[in-house]
Amino acid sequence: MCGIVAIVGRAPVAPLIVDALKRLEYRGYDSAGVATLDDGVLARRRAPGRLVNLEKRLQAEPLGGNIGIGHTRWATHGVPNETNAHPHFSGGVAVVHNGIIENFSDLRDELARDGYSFSSQTDTEVVAHLVSRELAKGADPVEAAHNAIRRLEGAFALAILFEGDDDLIVGARNGPPLAIGHGEGEMFLGSDAIALAPFTDSITYLEDGDWAVVRRNEMSIFDIDGNPVERRRQQSLGTSYMVDKGNHRHFMEKEIHEQPEVISHTLAHYLDFTNGTCRQLDLPFDFAAINRLAISACGTAYLAGLIGKYWFERHARLPVDIDIASEFRYREMPLSKDDAALFISQSGETADTLASLRYCRKAGMKIGAVVNVRESTIARESDVTLPTLAGPEIGVASTKAFTCQLSVLAALSVRAARARGAISAEQEKALVRQLSEAPRLATQVLKLDTEIEKLARELGKYKHVLYLGRDTNFPLAMEGALKLKEISYIHAEGYAAGELKHGPIALIDEKMPVIVIAPHDRIFEKTVSNMQEVAARGGKIILITDREGAARSTVDTLATIVLPDVPDIISPIIYALPIQMLAYYTAVFMGTDVDQPRNLAKSVTVE
């Protein structure tokens, strides 16, 4: 969700800012801009669309100056065009902003009464005018910024640049992440460590309510009342990764193929494969003592949590409540400080998930965070961080982060089962051994890419697709549908196979492909019955199953994708791969922007 980069440097910063913004493209955006101070005078270049458009503009009209701010915008207020692109100017002030200013309408009316005119439709422009008005009243730049920030309500990260002062940027955070990067005679601001990776690995993360005065040789952080606060300076893990596509056409393809390795890393973090046991974790709660586990997340992470619910309840006999994070706190479910909550987020910055976490915190619950960014807000505000070791995931549509989330949840469910006495030591060893097979089996599935690519060319001819599954394959069906519509823009829905007769069967005809996820398990025959109902109405079936399932299926299919035989506990992890690959190749065939699909952002940092 948008991206901010700011530099107080020693050399011309415009090209550096653009390069850093490229590292934030994975967040999703629809316009971009840069502003610098050149000989003390503010200048900017903005462009709608991709960063290449901004680069062309800068080639034609270069920007000088050793201090500047840059932004990639994902439209919330106003259409994505050059006028609404950041930075926004007012009376010698330049501002870039991530988030939503919730009281912008009232502020806009107030400023209009004071004679300020608005050239954009954005909420951000009010910030520039607020700071400018404070300067006009006689405040110095730091005081003006602070006074303006105190008027804002909502979620925001800000970087503010002042004409005439080439050694000052003010940053602020209330919700969306913002980090300060430390250099030698230069300082940086960025939405995350990946953006700052070319410049520094020494990072200070702002907390909610912080604002910072950043100069070349120093920085100071304050709370909303202006009191100095200390924040820990740390080495960033994000700078240790190379973020490029390698030999792959897209980041999504690369990340699909990285899954055997990152699943292995993640499982090894939680399981001792040598002894067949779960590793000891410093948990703030005892699985044996809690009566209920609350899980909350958004999007793909929510579907991972839904699969985790099956595992915790089946193996550990631990009841689980799971909610979409945007609904969690509004449902006003009874919470007990004697129970635990688990929050799942790739970025660790998802606004709705963070709000749900804070809701549970107020209720006194112990909190665990399954995140891919250990330095994230959700991680920092949890009692324990349970990392997914996926590495940076650049493609907007989650792939390796999803299977790593599943890996963490599967391992935790085994640990919970053992702690609660629901399984024996021998059963623990058996489950750990089965989980250890996941990387090898995932590698085998990736070899089906040619077959799946061929099938995707056929799937791309249709406008609607239905996914069906039972048990853990029901959330997986929803995940398959989500992936397909995210990146190919084909309308798709995922249903529990048993719900077919309760409505969706009305849609079945010869123009409706139905993707059925059905390994040969204890409920396979029931799923075959649903497939027969589809076939009787002319639906075109794509069956994803194993060798036994393919042999026992009595229904004609458009195609059957045959996976290796897999143990039940890792079935969702392995079966996630073909649905990812099918969505990916369909999108490639249709020519969509696979890594940065329209209207979507990688990290949703506003509610």
NULO-410840 format. One record per residue (C-alpha): residue number from 0; residue in one letter; x, y, z. Coordinates in steps of 0.001 Angstrom, whole numbers, m for minus. Layout:
NUM, A, X, Y, Z
...
This chain:
0, M, 0, 0, 0
1, C, 1977, 2992, m1333
2, G, 5651, 3535, m643
3, I, 7781, 6317, 835
4, V, 11492, 6986, 354
5, A, 13295, 10100, 1612
6, I, 17002, 10931, 1631
7, V, 19082, 13645, 3269
8, G, 22212, 12864, 1300
9, R, 25593, 13928, 39
10, A, 24982, 13489, m3682
11, P, 22066, 14035, m6091
12, V, 19206, 11993, m4661
13, A, 16536, 11804, m7383
14, P, 18010, 8725, m9142
15, L, 18609, 7045, m5763
16, I, 15020, 7662, m4688
17, V, 13635, 6171, m7906
18, D, 15824, 3081, m7530
19, A, 14625, 2656, m3945
20, L, 10999, 3078, m5021
21, K, 11476, 183, m7424
22, R, 12086, m2033, m4435
23, L, 8634, m1028, m3157
24, E, 6785, m1830, m6376
25, Y, 5597, m5090, m4833
26, R, 3303, m3056, m2554
27, G, 1141, m2004, m5496
28, Y, 803, 1540, m6887
29, D, m706, 3538, m9727
30, S, 1425, 6719, m9849
31, A, 4768, 7975, m8609
32, G, 6654, 11174, m7908
33, V, 9830, 12756, m6542
34, A, 10530, 16184, m5042
35, T, 13940, 17628, m4244
36, L, 15489, 20847, m2980
37, D, 17817, 22230, m5637
38, D, 19656, 25372, m4467
39, G, 17073, 25655, m1725
40, V, 14104, 25636, m4113
41, L, 11469, 22892, m4250
42, A, 10937, 21084, m7550
43, R, 9075, 17895, m8390
44, R, 8371, 15411, m11161
45, R, 5280, 13182, m11124
46, A, 3759, 10646, m13493
47, P, 777, 8291, m13555
48, G, 1299, 4583, m14085
49, R, 4545, 2698, m13613
50, L, 7877, 4037, m12424
51, V, 9223, 3836, m15955
52, N, 6982, 6819, m16756
53, L, 8556, 8811, m13932
54, E, 12035, 7792, m15105
55, K, 11272, 9075, m18596
56, R, 10061, 12342, m17117
57, L, 13237, 12693, m15089
58, Q, 15381, 11944, m18124
59, A, 13687, 14773, m19985
60, E, 13575, 17102, m16973
61, P, 16266, 16118, m14448
62, L, 16077, 17095, m10784
63, G, 19158, 18222, m8886
64, G, 19559, 18432, m5138
65, N, 20997, 16325, m2324
66, I, 17763, 16073, m336
67, G, 14417, 14751, m1499
68, I, 11301, 12670, m971
69, G, 9650, 10112, m3251
70, H, 6420, 8158, m3360
71, T, 4523, 5406, m5115
72, R, 775, 5974, m4701
73, W, m2098, 3532, m4504
74, A, m5223, 5624, m5021
75, T, m7610, 6034, m2098
76, H, m8885, 9591, m2607
77, G, m9037, 10713, m6223
78, V, m8245, 8990, m9487
79, P, m4691, 7894, m10330
80, N, m3350, 10769, m12401
81, E, m466, 13229, m12260
82, T, m2444, 15864, m10358
83, N, m3248, 13455, m7545
84, A, 230, 11916, m7485
85, H, 2548, 12756, m4595
86, P, 4472, 14818, m3524
87, H, 1975, 17600, m2806
88, F, 3143, 21199, m2410
89, S, 1908, 24201, m444
90, G, 3820, 27398, 283
91, G, 7299, 25911, 383
92, V, 6245, 22569, 1868
93, A, 6333, 19170, 128
94, V, 4574, 16108, 1555
95, V, 4306, 12405, 749
96, H, 1820, 10257, 2615
97, N, 732, 6661, 3018
98, G, m2633, 5898, 4586
99, I, m5916, 7725, 4991
100, I, m6568, 11019, 6803
101, E, m10011, 10318, 8207
102, N, m10820, 13929, 9144
103, F, m9546, 15385, 5868
104, S, m12986, 16672, 4849
105, D, m13323, 18835, 7955
106, L, m9718, 20017, 7601
107, R, m10261, 20785, 3926
108, D, m13299, 22951, 4718
109, E, m11362, 24732, 7473
110, L, m8416, 25433, 5200
111, A, m10675, 26582, 2378
112, R, m12227, 29144, 4741
113, D, m8692, 30397, 5416
114, G, m8158, 30930, 1701
115, Y, m6249, 27763, 794
116, S, m7137, 26304, m2603
117, F, m6858, 22628, m3524
118, S, m5492, 21366, m6821
119, S, m6006, 17641, m6135
120, Q, m8727, 15286, m4907
121, T, m6457, 13720, m2301
122, D, m6625, 13745, 1465
123, T, m2850, 14302, 1513
124, E, m2985, 17873, 258
125, V, m4543, 19009, 3547
126, V, m1320, 18006, 5314
127, A, 784, 20255, 3084
128, H, m1607, 23160, 3636
129, L, m1730, 22592, 7400
130, V, 2059, 22761, 7647
131, S, 2189, 25766, 5332
132, R, m411, 27592, 7433
133, E, 1640, 26975, 10584
134, L, 4718, 28411, 8877
135, A, 2713, 31471, 7854
136, K, 1794, 31971, 11513
137, G, 5497, 32173, 12392
138, A, 6295, 28619, 13475
139, D, 9657, 27139, 12519
140, P, 9543, 24043, 10238
141, V, 9798, 21445, 13029
142, E, 7158, 23178, 15125
143, A, 4918, 23613, 12068
144, A, 5128, 19933, 11221
145, H, 4379, 18898, 14798
146, N, 1374, 21208, 15048
147, A, m7, 19858, 11773
148, I, 535, 16214, 12713
149, R, m1411, 16729, 15940
150, R, m4456, 17750, 13901
151, L, m4540, 14549, 11871
152, E, m6868, 11634, 12535
153, G, m6559, 8282, 10805
154, A, m3731, 6117, 9538
155, F, m696, 7826, 8075
156, A, 3011, 7757, 7430
157, L, 4476, 11077, 6339
158, A, 7679, 12592, 5024
159, I, 7798, 16394, 4897
160, L, 10366, 18546, 3077
161, F, 10833, 22304, 3558
162, E, 12007, 24854, 1019
163, G, 15116, 26672, 2184
164, D, 16326, 23934, 4556
165, D, 18442, 21310, 2817
166, D, 19206, 19490, 6082
167, L, 15753, 18580, 7340
168, I, 13054, 15995, 6702
169, V, 10280, 15390, 9209
170, G, 8732, 11923, 9308
171, A, 5704, 10679, 11208
172, R, 3926, 7393, 11752
173, N, 457, 6471, 12919
174, G, m373, 3076, 11456
175, P, 1496, 2464, 8179
176, P, 5141, 1552, 8781
177, L, 8032, 3992, 8546
178, A, 11712, 3351, 9252
179, I, 14780, 5560, 9591
180, G, 17977, 4372, 7958
181, H, 21325, 5466, 9409
182, G, 24272, 6349, 7159
183, E, 27570, 8191, 7370
184, G, 26755, 11856, 6829
185, E, 23403, 10913, 5332
186, M, 20062, 9625, 6596
187, F, 17073, 7904, 5044
188, L, 13368, 7289, 5553
189, G, 11513, 4388, 4009
190, S, 8327, 2354, 4218
191, D, 10357, m756, 4951
192, A, 13884, m2068, 5158
193, I, 13823, m3428, 1598
194, A, 13542, 122, 253
195, L, 16588, 1203, 2255
196, A, 18654, m1917, 1576
197, P, 20982, m298, m1015
198, F, 21921, 2423, 1462
199, T, 22134, 921, 4951
200, D, 21414, m2068, 7144
201, S, 21115, 56, 10309
202, I, 17451, 775, 10933
203, T, 15268, 2436, 13572
204, Y, 11546, 1716, 13328
205, L, 9099, 4392, 14379
206, E, 6248, 3330, 16633
207, D, 2660, 4500, 16282
208, G, 2380, 8128, 17388
209, D, 6076, 8855, 16746
210, W, 7375, 11703, 14658
211, A, 11019, 12279, 13807
212, V, 13357, 15107, 12885
213, V, 15912, 13711, 10459
214, R, 19139, 15494, 9468
215, R, 22335, 14315, 7771
216, N, 24216, 13665, 10965
217, E, 21488, 13098, 13526
218, M, 17885, 12237, 14152
219, S, 15495, 12757, 17040
220, I, 12219, 10975, 17721
221, F, 9295, 12397, 19685
222, D, 5870, 11245, 20828
223, I, 2723, 13063, 19752
224, D, 3050, 15503, 22666
225, G, 6582, 16435, 21636
226, N, 8414, 14495, 24331
227, P, 11682, 12833, 23236
228, V, 11508, 9033, 23019
229, E, 14133, 6355, 22423
230, R, 13669, 3660, 19780
231, R, 16019, 754, 19295
232, R, 18518, 901, 16442
233, Q, 18928, m2516, 14870
234, Q, 20436, m4335, 11934
235, S, 17850, m5037, 9298
236, L, 17320, m8586, 8034
237, G, 15709, m7210, 4885
238, T, 19026, m6084, 3460
239, S, 20429, m9607, 3371
240, Y, 18183, m10653, 494
241, M, 18646, m10064, m3201
242, V, 15296, m9015, m4633
243, D, 15317, m9933, m8319
244, K, 13565, m12378, m10604
245, G, 16630, m14397, m11509
246, N, 15843, m16536, m14570
247, H, 12087, m16348, m14054
248, R, 9617, m14254, m16013
249, H, 7882, m12938, m12909
250, F, 8481, m12726, m9184
251, M, 5417, m14900, m8662
252, E, 6925, m17699, m10748
253, K, 10211, m17383, m8859
254, E, 8438, m17483, m5520
255, I, 6385, m20535, m6495
256, H, 9616, m22367, m7284
257, E, 11286, m21244, m4053
258, Q, 8708, m23095, m1974
259, P, 10516, m26402, m1399
260, E, 13455, m24505, 95
261, V, 11517, m22026, 2222
262, I, 9088, m24694, 3468
263, S, 12127, m26687, 4540
264, H, 13636, m23701, 6356
265, T, 10374, m22935, 8117
266, L, 9647, m26481, 9223
267, A, 13213, m26931, 10453
268, H, 12784, m23875, 12651
269, Y, 9943, m25584, 14532
270, L, 10718, m29279, 14234
271, D, 13676, m31453, 15185
272, F, 13698, m33896, 12297
273, T, 16540, m35927, 13796
274, N, 14630, m36801, 16963
275, G, 11157, m36571, 15479
276, T, 9998, m33950, 17973
277, C, 8799, m30368, 18064
278, R, 11438, m27854, 19093
279, Q, 10991, m26012, 22358
280, L, 9467, m22568, 21950
281, D, 9373, m19775, 24488
282, L, 5607, m19381, 24327
283, P, 3746, m16958, 26593
284, F, 968, m19525, 27037
285, D, 721, m23247, 27692
286, F, m1231, m25138, 25043
287, A, m2274, m27595, 27740
288, A, m3815, m24854, 29870
289, I, m5828, m22862, 27351
290, N, m9403, m23771, 26479
291, R, m9644, m21944, 23182
292, L, m7472, m20358, 20509
293, A, m8573, m17298, 18541
294, I, m7093, m16867, 15049
295, S, m7514, m13779, 12902
296, A, m6047, m12656, 9566
297, C, m6944, m11205, 6161
298, G, m7045, m12620, 2638
299, T, m4756, m15568, 1961
300, A, m3461, m15478, 5556
301, Y, m7040, m15937, 6775
302, L, m7395, m19023, 4578
303, A, m4153, m20387, 6046
304, G, m5658, m19853, 9479
305, L, m8831, m21648, 8418
306, I, m6772, m24695, 7467
307, G, m4931, m24347, 10769
308, K, m8279, m24553, 12574
309, Y, m8794, m28053, 11148
310, W, m5317, m29082, 12335
311, F, m5588, m27667, 15863
312, E, m8998, m29168, 16422
313, R, m8202, m32524, 14825
314, H, m4747, m33196, 16261
315, A, m4742, m31158, 19490
316, R, m8470, m31248, 20293
317, L, m8175, m27496, 20827
318, P, m11273, m25457, 19881
319, V, m10491, m22583, 17521
320, D, m12433, m19418, 16716
321, I, m11305, m17856, 13444
322, D, m12386, m14543, 12000
323, I, m11546, m12305, 9093
324, A, m9665, m9529, 10864
325, S, m11882, m6742, 9533
326, E, m14824, m8412, 11303
327, F, m13102, m9746, 14415
328, R, m13456, m6917, 16908
329, Y, m16864, m5825, 15641
330, R, m18314, m9259, 16389
331, E, m17578, m8550, 20056
332, M, m16854, m12195, 20818
333, P, m16278, m13084, 24475
334, L, m12550, m13130, 25186
335, S, m10739, m14644, 28136
336, K, m7306, m13728, 29419
337, D, m6843, m17438, 30064
338, D, m6969, m18187, 26334
339, A, m4587, m17263, 23501
340, A, m4794, m15469, 20159
341, L, m2829, m16025, 16981
342, F, m2519, m13400, 14241
343, I, m1235, m14197, 10760
344, S, 189, m11625, 8338
345, Q, 2857, m11802, 5656
346, S, 3943, m8179, 6102
347, G, 3144, m7891, 9794
348, E, 1644, m4493, 9013
349, T, m1903, m5433, 7935
350, A, m4084, m2745, 9493
351, D, m7185, m4835, 10258
352, T, m5088, m7639, 11730
353, L, m3175, m5173, 13874
354, A, m6433, m3639, 15111
355, S, m7690, m7108, 16059
356, L, m4445, m7813, 17900
357, R, m4835, m4645, 19933
358, Y, m8435, m5590, 20708
359, C, m7208, m8885, 22183
360, R, m4407, m7105, 23998
361, K, m6953, m4943, 25813
362, A, m8738, m8126, 26889
363, G, m5504, m9394, 28466
364, M, m4992, m12310, 26071
365, K, m1572, m13761, 25284
366, I, m699, m13156, 21652
367, G, 1373, m14949, 19035
368, A, 2216, m13548, 15596
369, V, 2834, m15679, 12502
370, V, 4650, m13153, 10307
371, N, 7229, m13036, 7554
372, V, 8816, m9782, 8799
373, R, 10174, m10135, 12315
374, E, 10691, m6381, 12682
375, S, 7068, m5572, 11777
376, T, 4531, m3866, 14000
377, I, 2464, m7005, 14560
378, A, 5608, m8882, 15565
379, R, 6723, m6154, 17925
380, E, 3323, m5898, 19610
381, S, 2946, m9652, 20144
382, D, 4128, m11714, 23088
383, V, 5852, m14154, 20769
384, T, 6871, m13987, 17112
385, L, 6462, m17197, 15115
386, P, 8357, m16410, 11919
387, T, 7704, m17780, 8474
388, L, 11102, m18006, 6824
389, A, 9887, m17255, 3314
390, G, 12169, m14307, 2609
391, P, 10798, m11219, 844
392, E, 7696, m12000, m1191
393, I, 7434, m9462, m3997
394, G, 4499, m10772, m6034
395, V, 1246, m9292, m4739
396, A, m493, m12673, m4904
397, S, 891, m14647, m1973
398, T, 2468, m18024, m2736
399, K, 5474, m18994, m642
400, A, 4274, m16938, 2321
401, F, 1032, m18963, 2288
402, T, 2729, m22353, 2326
403, C, 5153, m21166, 5007
404, Q, 2211, m19989, 7097
405, L, 701, m23444, 6680
406, S, 4021, m24987, 7695
407, V, 4109, m22960, 10924
408, L, 496, m23789, 11757
409, A, 978, m27494, 11063
410, A, 4052, m27627, 13297
411, L, 2273, m25673, 16047
412, S, m725, m27994, 15893
413, V, 1556, m30987, 16491
414, R, 3227, m29204, 19389
415, A, m180, m28334, 20845
416, A, m1359, m31928, 20401
417, R, 1626, m33285, 22300
418, A, 1321, m30666, 25053
419, R, m2353, m31473, 25528
420, G, m1783, m35225, 25574
421, A, m3899, m35694, 22466
422, I, m1112, m37647, 20764
423, S, 1629, m39937, 22037
424, A, 5367, m39534, 21555
425, E, 5223, m42092, 18738
426, Q, 2406, m40224, 17029
427, E, 4403, m37000, 17334
428, K, 7345, m38690, 15605
429, A, 5082, m39940, 12840
430, L, 3614, m36487, 12207
431, V, 7042, m34817, 12280
432, R, 8300, m37390, 9793
433, Q, 5334, m36704, 7514
434, L, 5929, m32968, 7688
435, S, 9580, m33519, 6796
436, E, 8443, m34950, 3469
437, A, 6816, m31689, 2348
438, P, 9856, m30095, 616
439, R, 10567, m33242, m1417
440, L, 6952, m33657, m2465
441, A, 6684, m29966, m3335
442, T, 9666, m30372, m5655
443, Q, 7888, m33218, m7428
444, V, 4763, m31136, m7950
445, L, 6743, m28291, m9520
446, K, 7752, m30684, m12294
447, L, 4135, m30621, m13495
448, D, 4546, m27054, m14738
449, T, 4429, m27922, m18445
450, E, 1226, m29916, m18009
451, I, m392, m27186, m15921
452, E, 677, m24454, m18342
453, K, m1048, m26310, m21175
454, L, m4232, m26645, m19126
455, A, m4111, m22942, m18206
456, R, m4406, m22006, m21885
457, E, m7752, m23791, m21925
458, L, m8877, m22282, m18612
459, G, m8118, m18784, m19875
460, K, m10961, m19087, m22416
461, Y, m13641, m19019, m19715
462, K, m15165, m16122, m17750
463, H, m16211, m18004, m14615
464, V, m14642, m20838, m12611
465, L, m15878, m22780, m9595
466, Y, m13544, m24477, m7085
467, L, m14749, m27294, m4821
468, G, m13163, m29113, m1890
469, R, m13992, m30809, 1386
470, D, m12266, m30702, 4773
471, T, m8962, m28783, 4528
472, N, m9490, m28668, 767
473, F, m12465, m26339, 1265
474, P, m10247, m23382, 2386
475, L, m7834, m24439, m334
476, A, m10650, m24166, m2891
477, M, m11272, m20611, m1694
478, E, m7547, m19902, m1975
479, G, m7483, m21257, m5532
480, A, m10401, m19042, m6499
481, L, m8764, m16047, m4817
482, K, m5498, m16588, m6700
483, L, m7250, m16912, m10064
484, K, m9338, m13776, m9720
485, E, m6465, m11770, m8212
486, I, m4128, m12126, m11156
487, S, m6167, m13289, m14187
488, Y, m9329, m11267, m13394
489, I, m11472, m14315, m14144
490, H, m14449, m14486, m11795
491, A, m13952, m17474, m9498
492, E, m15554, m18784, m6318
493, G, m14532, m21478, m3864
494, Y, m17132, m23648, m2134
495, A, m17347, m26583, 198
496, A, m18242, m29447, m2141
497, G, m21159, m30422, 82
498, E, m22680, m26967, m496
499, L, m22950, m27531, m4240
500, K, m26638, m28465, m4084
501, H, m27386, m25472, m1844
502, G, m27086, m22903, m4607
503, P, m23913, m23033, m6741
504, I, m25208, m25960, m8830
505, A, m27555, m23469, m10512
506, L, m24501, m21989, m12263
507, I, m23265, m25248, m13745
508, D, m23367, m25570, m17530
509, E, m20955, m26323, m20347
510, K, m19387, m22872, m19931
511, M, m18445, m23423, m16274
512, P, m15159, m25191, m15490
513, V, m15191, m26746, m12020
514, I, m11846, m27363, m10330
515, V, m12132, m30118, m7742
516, I, m9401, m30582, m5128
517, A, m9760, m34182, m3970
518, P, m6898, m36375, m2801
519, H, m7957, m39969, m2157
520, D, m8909, m39753, 1523
521, R, m11723, m40796, 3841
522, I, m14201, m38439, 2143
523, F, m13077, m38928, m1449
524, E, m16198, m40877, m2461
525, K, m18446, m38059, m1252
526, T, m16532, m35613, m3430
527, V, m16882, m37963, m6416
528, S, m20655, m37785, m5928
529, N, m20436, m33988, m6228
530, M, m18355, m34380, m9381
531, Q, m21049, m36612, m10888
532, E, m23608, m33882, m10237
533, V, m21424, m31419, m12093
534, A, m20850, m33810, m15005
535, A, m24575, m34487, m15343
536, R, m25101, m30787, m16030
537, G, m22353, m30436, m18591
538, G, m19772, m28832, m16322
539, K, m16136, m29251, m17334
540, I, m14232, m30849, m14455
541, I, m10577, m30314, m13671
542, L, m9649, m32825, m10987
543, I, m6594, m32345, m8771
544, T, m5941, m35622, m7006
545, D, m3382, m38388, m6430
546, R, m2772, m41680, m8237
547, E, m5408, m43581, m6249
548, G, m7934, m40800, m6718
549, A, m7341, m40694, m10463
550, A, m7754, m44471, m10685
551, R, m10963, m44546, m8646
552, S, m12685, m41535, m10189
553, T, m15538, m42631, m12442
554, V, m16242, m39180, m13861
555, D, m15004, m37855, m17194
556, T, m12826, m34785, m16762
557, L, m11516, m31997, m18918
558, A, m8173, m32705, m17238
559, T, m6796, m34561, m14243
560, I, m3716, m33269, m12461
561, V, m2142, m36220, m10656
562, L, 5, m35380, m7634
563, P, 2167, m37754, m5624
564, D, 622, m39515, m2644
565, V, 946, m37277, 407
566, P, 148, m37661, 4125
567, D, m2990, m35870, 5282
568, I, m1205, m33284, 7408
569, I, 827, m31900, 4505
570, S, m1866, m32283, 1860
571, P, m2901, m28582, 1977
572, I, 740, m27483, 1640
573, I, 1370, m29674, m1394
574, Y, m2003, m29121, m3064
575, A, m1497, m25355, m2783
576, L, 1201, m25514, m5459
577, P, m873, m26676, m8452
578, I, m3600, m24128, m7748
579, Q, m939, m21402, m7611
580, M, 616, m22620, m10852
581, L, m2751, m22857, m12591
582, A, m3596, m19271, m11641
583, Y, m122, m18067, m12638
584, Y, m57, m19650, m16090
585, T, m3637, m18585, m16790
586, A, m2723, m14981, m16010
587, V, 402, m15203, m18185
588, F, m1695, m16599, m21058
589, M, m4174, m13743, m20654
590, G, m1412, m11127, m20570
591, T, m2214, m9524, m17226
592, D, 292, m7870, m14892
593, V, 1024, m10954, m12809
594, D, 3212, m9422, m10108
595, Q, 1227, m6208, m9690
596, P, m2427, m6921, m10505
597, R, m4752, m3977, m10822
598, N, m6301, m2397, m7718
599, L, m4335, m4635, m5329
600, A, m1582, m3873, m2841
601, K, 856, m6256, m1215
602, S, 565, m4770, 2234
603, V, m2807, m3313, 3203
604, T, m1897, m837, 5915
605, V, m5216, 996, 6218
606, E, m8600, m379, 7265
